[in-house]
């Protein structure tokens, strides 16, 4: 059997985090290919059910990446997302799933290098934790 490759879902806002991911790709930065990006108009649109559904559908880790705090294109969308992520972390703990599998990050569109670092960090973290659901 091959080496474990975690499945990571990234909910990224269109204006900053997705643009940072696009910049990382355009500048050919190397990062693990196991992240699946879901582009949102704003991280304020991600709901707790979306995050939980990603885990239910087999994700080993999830991160939400939005604009820098105080610089959301939709005023407070990233602050709402931050609260939702904290709420889902509590739900994961109650479900006896490590809350470290979920994280919130804030980026500007010029932070392609930081996006690549985040994917590396999450991949390392989730690899150490192992699969969400162990058989």
C-alpha positions in Angstrom: 0.0 0.0 0.0 1.3 3.5 -0.9 2.0 6.4 1.3 -1.0 8.2 2.8 -2.1 11.3 0.9 -4.5 13.4 2.8 -7.5 14.9 1.1 -7.8 18.6 1.8 -10.6 21.0 0.8 -10.0 24.7 0.7 -12.9 27.2 0.7 -11.3 30.3 -0.8 -12.8 33.8 -1.4 -12.6 35.0 -5.0 -10.9 38.3 -4.4 -8.0 37.4 -2.1 -7.3 33.7 -1.3 -8.3 32.4 -4.7 -6.3 35.1 -6.4 -3.3 34.2 -4.1 -3.7 30.5 -5.2 -3.8 31.6 -8.8 -0.6 33.7 -8.2 1.1 30.7 -6.6 0.3 28.6 -9.7 1.3 31.4 -12.1 4.7 31.8 -10.5 5.1 28.0 -10.5 5.4 27.7 -6.7 5.6 24.0 -5.6 3.1 22.8 -3.1 1.3 19.4 -2.5 -1.3 18.7 -5.1 -3.8 17.2 -2.7 -5.8 20.3 -2.0 -9.1 20.9 -3.8 -10.1 24.5 -4.0 -13.7 25.6 -3.9 -14.0 29.2 -5.0 -16.5 31.4 -3.2 -17.6 35.0 -3.7 -16.7 35.6 -0.1 -15.8 33.3 2.8 -18.9 34.7 4.6 -20.9 32.5 2.3 -19.4 29.2 3.6 -21.7 27.6 6.1 -21.1 25.1 8.9 -23.0 22.5 6.9 -20.6 22.9 3.9 -17.6 22.3 6.1 -19.1 19.3 7.9 -20.2 17.9 4.5 -16.6 18.1 3.2 -15.6 15.9 6.2 -18.5 13.6 5.6 -17.6 13.2 2.0 -14.0 12.1 2.8 -11.9 15.2 3.4 -9.2 14.7 6.0 -8.7 18.4 6.4 -10.4 21.7 5.5 -9.3 25.2 5.5 -11.2 28.5 4.9 -9.1 31.3 3.4 -10.4 34.8 3.1 -9.3 38.4 2.8 -7.1 40.0 5.4 -9.1 41.0 8.5 -10.6 44.4 8.1 -10.1 44.3 4.3 -13.0 42.0 3.2 -14.6 43.1 -0.1 -17.9 42.4 1.5 -17.1 44.3 4.7 -17.4 41.6 7.4 -17.7 38.3 5.5 -14.4 37.0 6.7 -15.3 37.8 10.3 -18.5 35.8 10.0 -16.5 32.9 8.5 -14.0 33.1 11.4 -17.0 32.6 13.8 -18.3 29.7 11.7 -15.0 28.0 11.7 -14.7 28.3 15.5 -18.2 26.9 15.8 -17.4 23.9 13.6 -14.2 23.3 15.5 -16.3 22.8 18.6 -18.7 20.5 16.7 -15.7 18.4 15.5 -14.5 18.1 19.1 -17.9 16.9 20.2 -17.9 14.4 17.4 -14.5 13.2 18.6 -12.8 14.4 15.4 -9.6 16.5 15.9 -10.5 20.1 15.5 -6.9 20.7 14.2 -8.3 19.3 10.9 -10.0 22.7 10.3 -8.3 26.1 10.1 -9.1 29.7 9.0 -6.5 31.8 7.2 -6.4 35.4 6.0 -4.5 36.4 2.8 -4.2 39.2 0.3 -4.2 38.5 -3.4 -0.5 39.2 -3.5 0.3 36.4 -1.0 0.9 33.5 -3.4 3.9 32.3 -1.5 1.9 32.2 1.7 -0.9 30.2 0.0 1.7 27.6 -0.9 3.0 27.6 2.7 -0.6 27.1 4.0 -1.1 24.0 1.8 2.3 22.6 3.0 1.3 23.3 6.7 -2.1 21.7 6.4 -0.7 18.7 4.5 1.9 18.1 7.1 -0.6 18.6 10.0 -3.2 16.2 8.4 -0.5 13.6 7.5 0.5 13.5 11.1 -3.1 13.1 12.2 -3.9 10.4 9.6 -7.2 9.8 7.9 -10.3 11.3 9.5 -12.1 8.0 9.5 -9.9 5.1 10.4 -11.2 1.7 9.4 
